[in-house]
Amino acid sequence: QVQLIESGGGLVQAGGSLRLSCAASGRTFSSYVMGWHRQAPGKQREFVARISQSGLSTWYAESVKGRFTISRDNAKNTVSLQMNSLRAEDTAIYYCAAGVSPSSWGQGTQVTVSS
């Protein structure tokens, strides 16, 4: 398993941007599909974006498609989520996850978008 630590959350106005980063420990990072999920208050955790081991393939939830971009750097064991055109409904705790059915989760980072 890998250990994951997220950073980059914060408070931003609607229409603004944030970049989340996730640092992973372990030498097997490049073997994992990596993803971002989020959980808003009172709601279940939901999928946001996923990236293949090589970084060549990406998948997005319909709600973020065209606004968010996931990327990874296997040399640095990091995965990032660039979030543009943020909306109030993007407010949530964002989690980095390893695996399609995640076997490891980060502790989460809060993103708050004010309208």
C-alpha positions as CSV (number, residue, x, y, z in Angstrom):
1,Q,0.0,0.0,0.0
2,V,0.9,3.6,-0.4
3,Q,0.5,6.4,2.1
4,L,-1.1,9.6,0.7
5,I,-0.9,13.2,1.9
6,E,-3.0,15.9,0.3
7,S,-2.3,19.6,0.2
8,G,-3.5,22.8,-1.5
9,G,-7.1,23.1,-0.2
10,G,-8.5,26.4,0.9
11,L,-11.1,29.1,0.5
12,V,-11.7,30.6,-2.9
13,Q,-14.4,32.7,-4.6
14,A,-16.7,31.2,-7.2
15,G,-15.0,31.3,-10.6
16,G,-11.5,31.0,-9.0
17,S,-9.0,28.2,-9.2
18,L,-7.2,25.9,-6.8
19,R,-4.6,23.2,-7.3
20,L,-4.6,20.2,-5.1
21,S,-1.5,18.0,-4.7
22,C,-1.1,14.5,-3.3
23,A,2.3,13.1,-2.3
24,A,2.6,9.3,-2.1
25,S,5.2,7.2,-0.2
26,G,6.5,3.9,-1.5
27,R,8.2,2.6,-4.6
28,T,5.0,1.2,-6.2
29,F,3.3,4.6,-6.9
30,S,3.6,4.2,-10.7
31,S,1.7,0.8,-10.5
32,Y,-1.5,2.5,-9.2
33,V,-4.3,4.1,-11.0
34,M,-4.7,7.3,-8.9
35,G,-7.9,9.3,-8.3
36,W,-9.5,12.1,-6.5
37,H,-12.8,11.9,-4.7
38,R,-14.8,14.4,-2.6
39,Q,-17.4,14.4,0.1
40,A,-19.7,17.4,0.7
41,P,-21.4,18.0,4.0
42,G,-24.3,15.6,4.4
43,K,-23.5,13.7,1.2
44,Q,-21.8,10.5,0.3
45,R,-18.2,10.5,-1.0
46,E,-18.2,10.7,-4.8
47,F,-15.7,10.1,-7.6
48,V,-14.1,13.2,-9.2
49,A,-11.3,12.2,-11.5
50,R,-8.9,9.3,-12.2
51,I,-5.7,8.9,-14.1
52,S,-4.0,5.7,-15.4
53,Q,-0.6,4.4,-14.3
54,S,1.1,6.0,-17.3
55,G,-0.9,9.2,-17.1
56,L,-2.1,8.8,-20.7
57,S,-5.7,8.1,-19.8
58,T,-8.0,10.2,-17.6
59,W,-11.6,10.0,-16.5
60,Y,-13.8,12.7,-15.0
61,A,-17.2,13.0,-13.3
62,E,-19.6,14.8,-15.6
63,S,-19.9,17.6,-13.0
64,V,-16.3,18.6,-13.3
65,K,-15.5,17.7,-16.9
66,G,-13.9,20.7,-18.7
67,R,-13.1,22.5,-15.4
68,F,-10.8,20.1,-13.6
69,T,-7.6,18.4,-14.8
70,I,-5.9,15.5,-13.2
71,S,-2.2,14.9,-13.7
72,R,0.6,12.8,-12.2
73,D,4.4,12.8,-12.0
74,N,5.7,9.3,-11.4
75,A,9.2,10.5,-10.9
76,K,8.1,12.6,-7.9
77,N,5.3,10.3,-6.7
78,T,2.7,13.0,-6.9
79,V,-0.8,13.4,-8.4
80,S,-2.5,16.8,-8.8
81,L,-5.9,18.2,-9.5
82,Q,-6.1,21.6,-11.2
83,M,-9.6,23.0,-10.5
84,N,-10.8,26.0,-12.5
85,S,-14.1,27.8,-12.7
86,L,-14.9,26.7,-9.2
87,R,-18.5,26.7,-8.1
88,A,-20.2,26.7,-4.7
89,E,-21.2,23.1,-5.2
90,D,-17.6,22.1,-5.5
91,T,-17.2,22.8,-1.7
92,A,-16.2,19.5,-0.1
93,I,-13.3,17.6,1.5
94,Y,-11.2,16.2,-1.4
95,Y,-9.4,12.9,-1.0
96,C,-6.6,11.4,-2.9
97,A,-7.0,7.6,-3.5
98,A,-4.9,4.8,-4.9
99,G,-6.5,2.1,-7.0
100,V,-9.7,1.9,-9.0
101,S,-11.4,0.5,-5.9
102,P,-9.2,2.5,-3.6
103,S,-7.0,0.6,-1.3
104,S,-5.5,3.7,0.2
105,W,-6.9,7.1,1.0
106,G,-5.4,10.4,2.1
107,Q,-6.7,12.3,5.1
108,G,-8.4,14.8,2.9
109,T,-8.1,18.6,2.3
110,Q,-10.9,21.1,2.6
111,V,-12.0,23.1,-0.4
112,T,-14.5,25.9,0.2
113,V,-15.9,27.9,-2.6
114,S,-17.8,31.1,-1.6
115,S,-20.6,32.4,-3.9
